[in-house]
Amino acid sequence: MTDAEELNGVDDGSDKKQKKVSKHDSGAADLERVTDYAEEKEITSKGITDAANKFESKRNKENEEKLAKERELQKVHVKKEDIELIIKEMEISRSKAEETLRVHRGDVVAALEALTN
């Protein structure tokens, strides 16, 4: 190829190859930065263990609170006729009627209001 052809832009093939190669290299460099960042942010097995322990302790605490609440509700005395009244009026199960009465400390009116709202 002559100097004139090169000056006129006839030999664009080599320039295109260089542009493609440099474009490819910049994409690879970007990908490398992304993977480096992701590797830095990876959770270690210690982190997973810590998270699982926190989750388990929170669940245990919630279960203990639930059991304590159930024990407290069992101490509340409810009348059998109040339970029957709520079952008949609201057409709900005995366990739901009893639980609602216990939550409202045996107050039939408050239990009925809670069930209607």
C-alpha positions in Angstrom: 0.0 0.0 0.0 1.3 3.5 -0.8 1.6 6.4 1.5 -1.1 8.2 -0.5 -3.6 5.4 0.2 -2.8 5.5 3.9 -3.3 9.3 4.0 -6.6 9.0 2.1 -7.9 6.4 4.7 -7.9 3.3 2.5 -6.2 1.2 5.1 -8.8 1.6 7.9 -8.7 -2.1 8.8 -5.7 -1.9 11.2 -7.2 1.2 12.9 -10.5 -0.7 13.4 -8.7 -3.6 14.9 -6.9 -1.4 17.3 -10.2 0.3 18.3 -11.9 -3.1 18.9 -9.0 -4.3 21.0 -8.8 -1.2 23.1 -12.6 -1.3 23.5 -12.5 -4.9 24.6 -9.7 -4.1 27.1 -11.7 -1.3 28.7 -14.7 -3.7 29.1 -12.5 -6.3 30.7 -11.1 -3.7 33.1 -14.6 -2.6 34.0 -15.6 -6.2 34.6 -12.5 -6.7 36.8 -13.4 -3.7 38.9 -17.0 -5.0 39.4 -15.8 -8.5 40.4 -13.2 -7.0 42.8 -16.0 -5.0 44.5 -18.2 -8.1 44.7 -15.4 -10.1 46.2 -14.8 -7.5 48.9 -18.5 -7.5 49.8 -18.9 -11.3 50.0 -20.2 -12.6 53.2 -17.9 -14.9 55.0 -19.0 -18.1 56.7 -18.5 -16.3 60.1 -21.0 -13.6 58.9 -23.5 -16.3 57.9 -23.1 -18.0 61.3 -23.5 -14.8 63.1 -26.7 -13.9 61.2 -28.1 -17.4 61.8 -27.4 -17.1 65.5 -29.1 -13.7 65.7 -32.1 -15.0 63.8 -32.4 -18.0 66.1 -32.1 -15.9 69.3 -34.7 -13.5 68.0 -37.1 -16.4 67.3 -36.4 -18.0 70.7 -37.2 -14.6 72.4 -40.5 -14.3 70.4 -41.5 -17.9 71.4 -40.7 -17.2 75.0 -42.9 -14.0 74.9 -45.7 -15.9 73.2 -45.6 -18.6 75.9 -45.5 -16.0 78.7 -48.6 -14.3 77.1 -50.4 -17.6 76.8 -49.7 -18.4 80.5 -50.9 -15.0 81.5 -54.1 -15.5 79.5 -54.7 -18.9 81.0 -54.8 -17.3 84.5 -57.9 -15.2 83.4 -61.1 -16.7 84.6 -64.0 -16.7 82.0 -67.5 -17.8 82.6 -68.9 -20.7 80.6 -72.1 -18.8 79.8 -70.1 -15.8 78.4 -68.3 -18.2 76.1 -71.6 -19.7 75.0 -73.1 -16.2 74.4 -70.2 -15.2 72.1 -70.3 -18.5 70.2 -74.1 -18.1 69.6 -74.0 -14.4 68.7 -70.9 -14.3 66.6 -71.0 -17.8 65.2 -67.3 -18.6 65.9 -65.5 -21.5 67.4 -65.3 -22.1 71.1 -61.5 -21.7 71.1 -61.7 -18.3 69.4 -64.5 -17.1 71.7 -62.5 -18.2 74.8 -59.3 -16.6 73.6 -61.1 -13.3 72.8 -62.7 -13.3 76.3 -59.3 -14.0 77.9 -57.6 -11.3 76.0 -60.3 -8.8 77.2 -60.0 -10.1 80.8 -63.5 -11.7 80.8 -65.3 -8.5 79.7 -68.1 -9.8 77.4 -68.9 -6.4 75.9 -65.3 -5.6 75.0 -64.9 -9.1 73.5 -68.0 -8.7 71.4 -66.9 -5.2 70.3 -63.5 -6.6 69.3 -65.0 -9.4 67.3 -67.4 -7.0 65.4 -64.6 -4.5 64.5 
